[in-house]
Amino acid sequence: MPHNIITSGAPEAHNHVQIGSRKSKLAVVQSEIVKGEIETAFPHLNCSILALSTLGDKIQTKPLYSFGGKSLWTKELEILLLEQVEEFPKLDLIVHSLKDMPTNLPEEFELGCVLKREDPRDALVMRAGSTYKKLDDLPAGSVVGTSSVRRSSQLLKNYPHLKFDSIRGNVQTRLGKLDDENGPFECIILASAGLLRLGMGERITSYLDAPQMYYAVGQGALGIEIRKGDTKIKNVLSKIEHFPSTVRCYAERSLMRYLEGGCSVPIGVHTTYDESSKILKFEGIIVSPDGIKFVEDVVEGKVETLEEAEALGIQLGDRLIAKGAKEILESIDFTRINEPPSGINTPSPSITSDN
């Protein structure tokens, strides 16, 4: 980037980057990762983090889709991207778990970059002291905790003999509910990335991978939201962006946008990118909440630009639509998603970011 933007002799304001994030422990850890990346790449810059509680953090009893969906996590911080409000400083960027970012941002903002992706797979976490190691080991009727329709629908498809119940809260809260000796859960499903970033990788009993479990769009990746056209911050972020992670996530978000999927829609993905051949392989699956109906397909192609990545996502979307994806998505009634089919407990509609 142009050196005159961040010279050591520039006024202090020119050498400062104000980062915004949610107030959860995981969100702050992720913001610290971004702060470290920026300050390592640009020793003349110093970053500070403003962590705010958002509406989604405060309301733990209602389903997210009923009052804002993914945009719930971003709106309050986005205001500060545009202007200072009372004692809160104006932000230069917001750090998100990319899977929580809406695929269509307000026109004032853009996705500034995607950092190197952490392990995107889901993690199986057994109750402390459990002798079980895999979902296949669990006896019929065992209760699995998850508040993600994507996860529960795939689990119902592959493990119809298990039961599923909603579990909300941050990572530490969910682990506490799991380990409660009077609690109902034999295990819970969490994103591997969150546990690893929190230094809690030892709680991972095993990893869930395709075709057993396809992960969420953008899972494991950090996305940086900025003001559209902010060339200073865009240039800073260009030094910490990870291109292989970016093309994978752009393809995944393109698929979700094309299918008009929200955070509660059961779309699962699996992507790989070969840096030498530039080949992006993209697998996707959509499963009805009861686990009965599903469509899946795979595409691959040479991808060297973000536009080509997005085009590949649309190509996969067309294939899934041809197999009946729209019918599955349009048939979902989120007001009834918590009604147990055939005696099996599906999650209540307290759908949360699937941490």
FENSUL-V269098 format. One record per residue. RES is the residue in three letters. PHI is phi in whole degrees, 0 to 359 (none if undefined). D_LAST is the distance of its C-alpha to the last C-alpha in Angstrom with 2 decimals. Layout:
# FENSUL-V269098
[[RES | PHI | D_LAST] [RES | PHI | D_LAST]]
This chain:
# FENSUL-V269098
[[MET | none | 34.44] [PRO | 301 | 37.69] [HIS | 294 | 38.49] [ASN | 291 | 40.01] [ILE | 285 | 36.62] [ILE | 226 | 35.62] [THR | 289 | 38.90] [SER | 292 | 39.32] [GLY | 271 | 42.21] [ALA | 288 | 40.35] [PRO | 304 | 39.79] [GLU | 305 | 36.87] [ALA | 300 | 34.96] [HIS | 285 | 35.17] [ASN | 256 | 33.57] [HIS | 243 | 30.58] [VAL | 238 | 27.14] [GLN | 265 | 25.21] [ILE | 260 | 21.42] [GLY | 241 | 19.27] [SER | 204 | 15.67] [ARG | 290 | 13.77] [LYS | 265 | 14.71] [SER | 297 | 11.64] [LYS | 302 | 12.21] [LEU | 295 | 9.47] [ALA | 298 | 10.89] [VAL | 293 | 14.31] [VAL | 301 | 13.86] [GLN | 294 | 12.93] [SER | 293 | 15.96] [GLU | 297 | 18.05] [ILE | 298 | 17.44] [VAL | 295 | 18.80] [LYS | 304 | 21.56] [GLY | 297 | 22.62] [GLU | 297 | 22.80] [ILE | 293 | 24.92] [GLU | 289 | 27.19] [THR | 288 | 27.77] [ALA | 288 | 28.76] [PHE | 227 | 30.80] [PRO | 302 | 32.39] [HIS | 279 | 34.17] [LEU | 268 | 31.05] [ASN | 236 | 29.33] [CYS | 242 | 25.97] [SER | 230 | 24.77] [ILE | 244 | 21.45] [LEU | 252 | 21.33] [ALA | 254 | 18.22] [LEU | 241 | 18.31] [SER | 283 | 16.81] [THR | 254 | 16.23] [LEU | 305 | 17.03] [GLY | 294 | 13.49] [ASP | 287 | 13.00] [LYS | 276 | 16.37] [ILE | 257 | 16.31] [GLN | 248 | 14.26] [THR | 246 | 16.77] [LYS | 250 | 17.16] [PRO | 292 | 15.46] [LEU | 300 | 14.19] [TYR | 294 | 16.47] [SER | 277 | 19.39] [PHE | 215 | 19.36] [GLY | 133 | 18.04] [GLY | 57 | 15.00] [LYS | 301 | 13.30] [SER | 297 | 16.33] [LEU | 305 | 15.52] [TRP | 284 | 13.28] [THR | 246 | 16.17] [LYS | 300 | 19.52] [GLU | 294 | 20.43] [LEU | 289 | 19.79] [GLU | 298 | 21.64] [ILE | 303 | 24.67] [LEU | 284 | 24.90] [LEU | 291 | 24.87] [LEU | 267 | 28.11] [GLU | 199 | 29.85] [GLN | 287 | 30.06] [VAL | 234 | 29.67] [GLU | 50 | 31.68] [GLU | 276 | 30.58] [PHE | 272 | 27.45] [PRO | 287 | 28.21] [LYS | 290 | 27.82] [LEU | 269 | 24.86] [ASP | 263 | 25.33] [LEU | 200 | 21.77] [ILE | 237 | 18.20] [VAL | 265 | 15.27] [HIS | 236 | 12.19] [SER | 292 | 9.09] [LEU | 303 | 11.31] [LYS | 293 | 9.32] [ASP | 270 | 9.58] [MET | 279 | 13.27] [PRO | 302 | 15.85] [THR | 287 | 17.89] [ASN | 244 | 20.97] [LEU | 277 | 21.19] [PRO | 305 | 24.12] [GLU | 298 | 27.25] [GLU | 283 | 27.43] [PHE | 233 | 24.37] [GLU | 210 | 23.20] [LEU | 281 | 20.60] [GLY | 285 | 22.35] [CYS | 189 | 20.78] [VAL | 238 | 17.99] [LEU | 278 | 17.82] [LYS | 302 | 17.88] [ARG | 284 | 14.81] [GLU | 282 | 13.00] [ASP | 309 | 12.65] [PRO | 276 | 10.83] [ARG | 290 | 10.98] [ASP | 280 | 8.92] [ALA | 241 | 9.95] [LEU | 270 | 12.12] [VAL | 240 | 12.42] [MET | 278 | 15.77] [ARG | 304 | 17.19] [ALA | 307 | 19.04] [GLY | 87 | 22.44] [SER | 292 | 21.77] [THR | 267 | 24.06] [TYR | 282 | 22.00] [LYS | 241 | 20.51] [LYS | 222 | 19.57] [LEU | 300 | 18.81] [ASP | 297 | 22.46] [ASP | 281 | 23.62] [LEU | 288 | 22.45] [PRO | 289 | 25.35] [ALA | 305 | 25.58] [GLY | 90 | 24.08] [SER | 298 | 21.34] [VAL | 263 | 18.39] [VAL | 256 | 14.89] [GLY | 268 | 12.10] [THR | 199 | 9.61] [SER | 251 | 9.39] [SER | 251 | 9.05] [VAL | 296 | 12.64] [ARG | 302 | 12.19] [ARG | 290 | 11.23] [SER | 296 | 13.76] [SER | 294 | 16.41] [GLN | 291 | 16.43] [LEU | 292 | 16.52] [LEU | 297 | 19.31] [LYS | 296 | 21.09] [ASN | 265 | 21.11] [TYR | 225 | 21.19] [PRO | 296 | 23.10] [HIS | 275 | 24.34] [LEU | 266 | 21.06] [LYS | 247 | 19.79] [PHE | 226 | 16.44] [ASP | 221 | 15.50] [SER | 289 | 12.97] [ILE | 217 | 10.91] [ARG | 244 | 9.59] [GLY | 111 | 9.30] [ASN | 287 | 7.72] [VAL | 303 | 7.02] [GLN | 295 | 10.82] [THR | 296 | 11.57] [ARG | 294 | 9.87] [LEU | 295 | 11.68] [GLY | 296 | 14.72] [LYS | 294 | 14.81] [LEU | 297 | 14.59] [ASP | 278 | 17.41] [ASP | 298 | 19.53] [GLU | 296 | 22.65] [ASN | 260 | 23.30] [GLY | 280 | 19.90] [PRO | 273 | 19.66] [PHE | 271 | 16.86] [GLU | 273 | 17.99] [CYS | 199 | 14.57] [ILE | 226 | 10.90] [ILE | 247 | 8.57] [LEU | 229 | 5.37] [ALA | 287 | 4.98] [SER | 303 | 8.28] [ALA | 302 | 8.31] [GLY | 297 | 6.42] [LEU | 297 | 8.73] [LEU | 295 | 11.53] [ARG | 292 | 11.57] [LEU | 274 | 11.75] [GLY | 72 | 14.53] [MET | 243 | 13.20] [GLY | 300 | 13.72] [GLU | 292 | 16.37] [ARG | 281 | 14.06] [ILE | 286 | 13.29] [THR | 282 | 15.97] [SER | 199 | 15.89] [TYR | 264 | 14.21] [LEU | 255 | 14.05] [ASP | 226 | 15.81] [ALA | 299 | 17.94] [PRO | 274 | 19.94] [GLN | 294 | 18.22] [MET | 209 | 14.79] [TYR | 272 | 14.42] [TYR | 274 | 11.16] [ALA | 283 | 10.03] [VAL | 304 | 12.39] [GLY | 78 | 11.79] [GLN | 298 | 8.70] [GLY | 88 | 9.39] [ALA | 254 | 11.90] [LEU | 260 | 12.84] [GLY | 250 | 15.01] [ILE | 252 | 17.84] [GLU | 264 | 19.37] [ILE | 223 | 23.08] [ARG | 293 | 26.22] [LYS | 296 | 27.82] [GLY | 83 | 30.76] [ASP | 279 | 30.01] [THR | 292 | 31.74] [LYS | 299 | 31.58] [ILE | 291 | 27.80] [LYS | 300 | 27.59] [ASN | 293 | 29.98] [VAL | 298 | 28.04] [LEU | 292 | 24.82] [SER | 298 | 26.87] [LYS | 276 | 27.36] [ILE | 246 | 23.73] [GLU | 291 | 22.59] [HIS | 247 | 21.91] [PHE | 298 | 23.74] [PRO | 301 | 22.52] [SER | 294 | 18.85] [THR | 296 | 20.12] [VAL | 294 | 22.14] [ARG | 298 | 19.46] [CYS | 289 | 17.04] [TYR | 296 | 20.05] [ALA | 295 | 21.02] [GLU | 296 | 17.69] [ARG | 292 | 17.63] [SER | 296 | 21.30] [LEU | 299 | 20.79] [MET | 297 | 18.35] [ARG | 299 | 20.78] [TYR | 295 | 23.70] [LEU | 268 | 22.42] [GLU | 57 | 21.45] [GLY | 271 | 17.98] [GLY | 260 | 15.61] [CYS | 293 | 11.90] [SER | 263 | 12.98] [VAL | 279 | 15.29] [PRO | 282 | 14.95] [ILE | 257 | 15.52] [GLY | 246 | 14.58] [VAL | 223 | 15.88] [HIS | 207 | 17.13] [THR | 232 | 19.09] [THR | 222 | 21.39] [TYR | 225 | 23.83] [ASP | 266 | 27.08] [GLU | 294 | 28.31] [SER | 282 | 31.88] [SER | 271 | 32.38] [LYS | 65 | 29.96] [ILE | 269 | 28.87] [LEU | 257 | 25.50] [LYS | 253 | 24.58] [PHE | 226 | 22.22] [GLU | 252 | 21.34] [GLY | 218 | 19.83] [ILE | 217 | 19.58] [ILE | 231 | 19.48] [VAL | 236 | 19.63] [SER | 295 | 20.90] [PRO | 303 | 18.87] [ASP | 273 | 21.52] [GLY | 78 | 21.08] [ILE | 273 | 24.76] [LYS | 260 | 25.10] [PHE | 203 | 23.49] [VAL | 227 | 24.54] [GLU | 212 | 23.69] [ASP | 196 | 25.45] [VAL | 216 | 25.50] [VAL | 226 | 27.17] [GLU | 209 | 28.02] [GLY | 189 | 30.13] [LYS | 284 | 31.20] [VAL | 230 | 29.04] [GLU | 236 | 30.28] [THR | 225 | 29.23] [LEU | 294 | 26.29] [GLU | 296 | 28.54] [GLU | 292 | 29.01] [ALA | 296 | 25.28] [GLU | 295 | 24.91] [ALA | 296 | 27.99] [LEU | 293 | 26.57] [GLY | 298 | 23.59] [ILE | 294 | 26.20] [GLN | 300 | 28.25] [LEU | 294 | 25.51] [GLY | 301 | 25.00] [ASP | 298 | 28.74] [ARG | 294 | 28.73] [LEU | 292 | 26.01] [ILE | 298 | 27.89] [ALA | 298 | 31.08] [LYS | 266 | 29.63] [GLY | 114 | 28.55] [ALA | 300 | 25.05] [LYS | 298 | 26.27] [GLU | 297 | 27.69] [ILE | 294 | 24.45] [LEU | 295 | 22.51] [GLU | 288 | 25.46] [SER | 275 | 25.82] [ILE | 287 | 22.46] [ASP | 251 | 23.28] [PHE | 290 | 20.22] [THR | 285 | 22.55] [ARG | 241 | 23.14] [ILE | 293 | 19.90] [ASN | 266 | 19.74] [GLU | 279 | 23.22] [PRO | 292 | 23.36] [PRO | 280 | 25.23] [SER | 52 | 27.91] [GLY | 81 | 26.79] [ILE | 263 | 23.25] [ASN | 280 | 20.54] [THR | 265 | 18.05] [PRO | 298 | 15.18] [SER | 293 | 16.55] [PRO | 284 | 15.92] [SER | 280 | 13.49] [ILE | 285 | 11.03] [THR | 238 | 8.07] [SER | 310 | 5.70] [ASP | 276 | 3.79] [ASN | 295 | 0.00]]
